[in-house]
Amino acid sequence: MKNKPLILITNDDGIHAKGIASLVEAMKDFGDLVVISANESYSGMSHAITVKTPLYLKDMGTKNGVRYYMTNGTPVDCVKLALHTVLDRYPDYIVSGINHGSNSSTSVHYSGTMGAAREGALNGIPSLGFSLLTYEPDADFSSCYQIVKVVFEDVLKNGLETGVYLNVNIPYTDKIKGIKYCRQGKGKWVEEFLERTDPRGRKYFWLTGHFENLEPNATDTDEYYLLNNYASVVPCTIDATNIDSLKKNKNYEL
């Protein structure tokens, strides 16, 4: 390509995660890649930013034509550092992932991977987040390559509306049937706190739980398609306004 697009790659599992290395491999032919990621996992950070402690940024050098930077910040910090410190211009695209674990349904709100994509959309940059439905650190990401390429090529061809970002989830199987654009399923995390005692006798807690699909009979959601071995693509929006509720409410003069 004569004028290659500038593409920012980030994630929430850290710069050493297999998922981000797989994403770089899948994206390497689409443009000039710059990777900014954290020195450790920031999973579950959603849209958190660092404001109470210093942010550090280390230039990790160039490998196979890709520039790498490491920070102690969250995924959203990574995007902010890229836009305002590292890059001399805004990237043409931001691609986040590949996350180790599902970000379907309401998990999109907790995900650091999707927080980075959301930050891109907030800045008017076409942004996508990819997740593979396994938490195995050494998972086989080879089935993701084709999905990443097909979805990104679609964005290259058709673009994304301003304020829209894509949440892409991929089933952990070598028998993926296809890709389905669909709506976010309704669900919730049923949470529990495990209570324990440290060596000094102080109580502490570990958050655990499981996901509950609240519409198991629906056949048009990301949860349904993932269960049936399709990759799901949910277009998400920055604008949180509920238009239907807005139309029902009246204005009052005081």
C-alpha positions in Angstrom: 0.0 0.0 0.0 1.3 3.4 -0.9 -0.2 5.4 1.9 -0.7 2.8 4.6 -3.2 3.6 7.4 -1.8 4.1 10.9 -3.2 1.5 13.2 -3.0 1.5 17.0 -3.0 -1.9 18.7 -3.7 -2.3 22.4 -5.4 -4.7 24.8 -6.1 -5.3 28.5 -4.2 -8.5 29.1 -0.8 -6.9 28.9 2.0 -6.6 26.3 3.2 -10.1 26.9 -0.2 -11.8 26.3 -0.5 -14.2 23.4 -3.7 -12.5 22.3 -2.1 -9.2 21.4 0.7 -11.0 19.5 -1.9 -12.8 17.5 -3.7 -9.6 16.7 -0.5 -8.0 15.5 0.0 -11.0 13.2 -3.5 -10.8 11.9 -3.3 -7.0 11.3 0.3 -6.7 10.0 -0.6 -6.4 6.3 -3.3 -3.7 6.8 -1.0 -0.8 7.7 1.7 0.7 9.9 1.2 -0.8 13.4 2.0 0.8 16.7 1.5 -1.2 19.9 0.9 0.4 23.3 0.0 -2.0 26.1 0.5 -2.4 29.8 3.2 -4.2 31.8 0.6 -6.4 33.4 -3.1 -7.5 33.0 -5.7 -4.7 33.4 -8.6 -7.0 32.7 -12.0 -5.7 34.0 -10.8 -2.0 34.1 -13.6 -0.9 31.7 -13.0 2.9 31.0 -10.7 3.5 34.0 -8.0 6.1 33.7 -5.0 6.9 35.9 -5.2 10.2 37.7 -3.7 9.6 41.2 -0.3 8.1 40.3 2.3 8.8 37.6 2.1 7.2 34.2 5.3 5.7 32.8 6.0 4.9 29.2 8.9 2.7 27.9 9.9 2.5 24.3 10.4 -1.2 23.6 11.8 -0.7 20.1 10.8 -2.0 16.7 10.3 -5.7 15.8 9.4 -6.8 12.3 8.4 -3.2 11.5 6.0 -2.8 14.4 6.8 -0.2 17.1 6.2 -1.3 20.7 5.6 0.8 23.9 4.9 -0.4 27.4 3.1 1.5 30.2 1.8 1.0 33.7 -1.6 2.4 32.7 -5.0 1.1 31.9 -6.1 0.3 28.3 -7.8 3.7 28.1 -4.5 5.3 29.3 -2.8 3.4 26.5 -5.1 5.1 23.9 -4.7 8.5 25.6 -0.9 8.3 25.6 -1.0 7.3 22.0 -3.2 10.2 20.9 -1.5 12.9 23.0 2.1 11.7 23.5 3.4 9.0 21.3 1.9 9.5 17.8 2.4 12.6 15.7 -1.2 12.3 14.4 -4.3 10.4 15.3 -4.3 6.8 14.1 -6.7 5.9 11.3 -8.0 2.9 13.3 -7.7 1.5 16.8 -7.9 -2.3 17.2 -8.0 -3.8 20.7 -7.4 -7.4 21.8 -7.4 -10.2 21.2 -8.9 -10.6 24.6 -8.5 -13.8 26.6 -12.1 -14.5 27.4 -15.6 -13.4 26.3 -16.8 -9.8 26.2 -20.2 -10.6 24.9 -23.5 -9.3 26.3 -23.1 -7.0 29.4 -19.5 -8.0 29.8 -18.8 -5.2 27.3 -19.3 -2.7 30.1 -16.6 -4.2 32.3 -14.0 -5.0 29.7 -10.8 -3.0 29.5 -10.4 -4.3 25.9 -13.7 -2.7 24.9 -12.9 0.4 27.0 -9.9 1.1 24.7 -12.2 0.7 21.7 -14.7 3.0 23.3 -12.1 5.6 23.9 -11.2 5.5 20.2 -14.8 6.0 19.3 -15.0 8.9 21.7 -12.3 10.6 19.7 -13.9 9.9 16.3 -11.6 7.0 15.4 -13.0 3.8 13.9 -12.4 1.3 16.6 -12.9 -2.5 17.1 -12.3 -4.9 20.0 -11.8 -8.7 19.5 -12.2 -11.4 22.1 -11.7 -15.2 22.1 -14.0 -17.3 24.3 -11.2 -18.9 26.4 -9.2 -17.8 29.4 -6.3 -20.1 28.6 -3.1 -18.0 28.5 -1.6 -20.3 25.8 -4.8 -20.6 23.8 -4.7 -21.3 20.1 -5.6 -18.0 18.4 -5.2 -19.3 14.8 -9.0 -19.4 14.3 -9.2 -15.7 15.0 -7.0 -14.6 12.0 -9.6 -14.9 9.4 -12.3 -13.3 11.5 -10.1 -10.3 12.3 -9.3 -9.9 8.6 -12.8 -10.2 7.3 -14.3 -7.8 9.9 -11.5 -5.3 9.5 -11.7 -5.4 5.7 -15.5 -4.7 6.0 -14.6 -1.6 8.1 -12.1 -0.5 5.5 -14.6 -0.9 2.8 -17.7 0.5 4.5 -16.4 2.6 7.4 -18.1 3.1 10.8 -20.5 5.8 11.8 -19.1 8.4 14.2 -19.5 7.2 17.7 -19.9 3.5 16.8 -17.4 0.8 17.7 -17.5 -2.9 17.2 -17.5 -5.6 19.8 -16.4 -8.8 18.1 -16.4 -12.2 20.0 -15.1 -15.4 18.6 -16.0 -19.0 19.8 -13.1 -21.2 20.8 -13.4 -23.8 18.1 -11.8 -24.7 14.8 -15.3 -25.2 13.3 -16.5 -21.5 13.1 -19.5 -21.4 10.8 -19.4 -17.7 9.9 -19.8 -14.2 11.2 -23.1 -12.7 12.4 -23.8 -9.0 13.0 -26.3 -9.0 15.8 -27.6 -7.3 18.9 -26.2 -7.5 22.4 -27.8 -10.2 24.5 -29.5 -9.4 27.8 -27.6 -10.9 30.7 -26.0 -10.3 34.1 -23.2 -11.5 36.2 -24.4 -13.4 39.3 -21.6 -12.3 41.7 -20.3 -13.8 44.9 -17.6 -12.7 47.3 -15.4 -15.4 48.7 -14.4 -14.4 52.3 -11.0 -15.4 53.6 -8.6 -14.5 56.3 -5.0 -13.3 55.8 -2.1 -14.4 58.1 -2.7 -11.4 60.3 -6.3 -12.3 60.9 -7.8 -9.7 58.7 -10.8 -10.6 56.5 -10.5 -10.1 52.7 -12.6 -10.9 49.7 -12.3 -12.4 46.2 -14.9 -11.5 43.7 -16.2 -14.5 41.7 -19.4 -15.5 40.0 -20.9 -16.7 36.7 -22.7 -15.2 33.8 -26.5 -15.7 33.4 -28.2 -15.3 30.0 -31.5 -13.6 30.7 -33.0 -14.5 27.3 -31.9 -18.0 26.6 -34.6 -18.5 23.9 -33.7 -15.5 21.8 -32.2 -16.3 18.4 -30.8 -12.9 17.4 -28.2 -12.2 20.1 -24.5 -12.5 20.4 -24.9 -15.2 23.1 -27.1 -17.3 20.7 -24.7 -17.1 17.8 -21.6 -17.7 19.9 -23.3 -20.8 21.3 -23.9 -22.0 17.7 -20.3 -21.5 16.6 -20.6 -18.1 14.9 -18.4 -15.1 15.6 -20.6 -12.2 16.8 -20.2 -8.6 15.9 -22.2 -6.1 17.9 -22.1 -2.4 16.8 -22.0 -0.3 20.1 -22.6 3.4 20.5 -21.1 6.2 22.6 -24.5 8.0 23.0 -26.2 6.5 26.0 -29.5 8.4 25.5 -32.6 6.3 25.4 -34.6 8.0 22.6 -37.8 6.1 23.3 -37.9 7.3 26.9 -37.0 10.8 25.8 -40.0 10.9 23.5 -42.3 9.9 26.4 -41.2 12.6 28.8 -42.5 16.1 29.0 -40.7 19.3 29.5 -41.7 21.6 32.4 -41.3 25.3 32.8 -40.6 26.4 36.4 
